[in-house]
Amino acid sequence: MLIHIEATGLPGLTCAPGTDFDGYEGIHVGVQRKDRPDELLGLHPGDAPRARWTLECTAAVTAEGVEVSGPYVQNRLGGRFLYLSWGTVDEAGTFTMFRRAKLMMSDVPPEVLEAAAGTGHLTARLGLTDGKGRPRCARVRPPDIVWSATDTGDAGPPA
């Protein structure tokens, strides 16, 4: 199965400091490889009009439902999830992470996950800026993320 992440509304390359935020320049986002925070797929600058990733994974039907695994699917206490890692990229091209967003597989409705296992495509659509204009972090829950089973990777234009 392929997981397609389609994101819009990136926060920009610079976010000013606030009372609970240090502020950063050179902001980028990518998908973190399982257990390897320094390995990122598809690093996008924070001022990109959108960010898209396609992740290969395995969808196994079990008695409890569909279990998703793969090189970018984290598996910790509390469930399986994907990390979108936010960080800065310096002039030498070095990425330094400062926060992450967590896309939980348990937030995918069971009927959507089952249908996606059948079609081979699961699509997540979300905005990447939080209510304070900063990079979205922590667990991203519906309605801030919409999961759908698609026949191909194209769920239409991102919302």
Secondary structure, DSSP 4 states (H G I P E B T S, - for coil): -EEEEEEE----SEE--BTTB--EESEEEEEEETTEEEEEEEEEETT-SEEEEEEE-EEEEETTEEEEESTT-EEETTEEEEEEEEEEE-TT--EEEEEEEEEEGGGS-HHHHHHHHHHTEEEEEEE-B-TTSSB--EE--TTSEEEEE-SSS--SS--
